[in-house]
């Protein structure tokens, strides 16, 4: 066993930081885009009209049944074929993550809305509020309380899943670390450091979700 | 010339698939009148009252409230704003305090200013005997208090008619009277009311008319005194003898 030397982390901090920045970019764009698209999908899935409900349901079911890595490949290789332009790894990865996450956010949002008792809708409608007002003023505020921790949890899972972008030759945090680990032959130090950073960020995320839940209940 | 009735049901029928829930139900509630709707469980009472403000669709017949006939083109939110409704399980909004519960539709439907809506809400809270509960959350109130807030929430819209769907069935026995007292005051002030309830004491004291339903049919539609003296339908006699024994 050679001696541990964490100096290698310090000297390559800039390189690792660039990797972490890419991971952060993926998380922010994919979670925000995924929630917006997922909210739209949830609205379609809850619609009274079959023509809106069925395609949205099919989309969610298909996406949730394939591995994320396949979706990444798909958009990397297929988008250029469809559009006739080369788009580059990063835009194709962002599109893939947004499309993938949307299916999961859709189901979280839909479940949150359905968890609000139907009596709430009836009581609000009986006072003359329109369908949209009932949703915005009575149902959604209650649904958000139920789904808040699940949404944060999904962001934490997404952060872990960003490590998969190495398959389209992007260098996220983990990939950056593995490059240096093999170049400098320091796998223990680098993978150890990476594990600690992932742990701290994810723990902070789930603590935040837990604290918000307690605040809301009070 | 007599004023037209506030609520008119004309041969209303409804079924879930092949199961009939309401069959050819007709009745009228005059302005200022209190009608108690009673009958055994599953007789269609709650369904009938929910048809009146369009919360339940029905297949045939017609319903007219304050001159507006319900149909596919009816502006339901506009009509519902004029019909107050109180539910069995109160259904106050748990994420708002009592004052906000009473103000919500005043502000968003009637477009009253916040100050105007709050003044009206506080006024109504005094009327239902809860002047100090404006900033409480519904979850901290007893069932009887929640139901009185729900009545205030409905009254805040200055409705032409009030519908009550078993307003006391989910309450502990000692809280029933505080809700019935509020309803009785309301009746004495001349509010038109349709009340689905098993409280026959309330019906005797407050109702003008009694509608008796069984298996989706109107078996009795009579003045209160005639109904309690001697109901014409055998089924209604049985029902009365059972509920009045206690």
Interface residues (C-beta under 8 A of the other chain):
Chain A: X117 X119 X120 X122 X123 X124 X125 X126 X127 X128 X129 X130 X133 X137 X138 X141 X142 X145
Chain B: X53 X55 X76 X77 X78 X79 X80 X81 X82 X83 X84 X85 X87 X89 X91 X92 X93 X94 X95 X104 X105 X108 X109 X150 X153 X154 X157
